[in-house]
């Protein structure tokens, strides 16, 4: 078993902050000429739970219909999220 440990690599991934995910999503939106609301990107970042790949996937699904804007209302509707009051 000790021989196998020589080839074993361990990666300890940490969750990415919501702020950093929002920054990256905003950058992506600008690069692909998609308008986005800050609230929509924050919501996507929260849903991704600190995983950048998941956040980008969620963003991709929001623009898959050909829309040029990502609105918070659209994200809530698409993912069936209700407002907490």
N, C-alpha and C positions, 0 to 999 in steps of 0.2 A: 504494500500500500504506500509506503514512503516514496517509492519511485514515481508513482502517479502524481504525488504532490509537487514534484518538480515541474510538471507540465500544466499544473492547475493555476489559473489566474483568477483572482478575485477582484471584482469591481464593486465598490460601494457607491451606488448612485444616491444623490441627495435630491430632494424635491426642489424645483426651481420656484422662486418667488413669483407671486402673481404679477408684480410690477415688471419683472424681467420678461415674463411670458407676454404681457401686454406690449412691451416695447418691441419684441421680436415680431409679434403678429401685426403690429402697426407698420413695421418695416416691410414685411411681406406684402401687405395690402398696398403700400405705396409702390412697390416694385411691379406689381401686377395691375396697377391702376384701378384699384377698388377703393371706394370711399367706405369709411367705417366709423361708427360711433364708439367713443371711449367705453361707454356702458356695455356695448355688445362685446367688445374685446375682453373686458373685465369678466363678463359672464362666462365667456368661453374659457378664459384662464382659470376661473374657479372650478368649472366643470372638469377641467383636465387634471385637477388634483396634483399639480406640480410636475406633470410630464409634458415636455415640449412636443414630443411626437404626437401625443393625443390631442394637444391644443391645435396643432397644424391640421390634423385630420378633421377635427370639428370645424375649423375654419374652412377647409376645403369643401365640406358638405354644405356649408352655408352659401357658397358661391357656385355650387354645382348646377344650379338652375339657370345660370347665365346672368344673374343679377350683378349690377355694378355697385351696389351699396349693401353694407351689412349693418342693419339696424338692430338695436336691442330688442325691439318688439318682435322682429323676425326671428331672432335667435330663441327668444322665449316661446314663440309659437312653434317653431320647428322642433324644439326639444321638449315641448309640453311642460314648460316651467311656469308656475303661477307666482304672482307677487305675494310676498309675505306681508301681512298687515298686522 
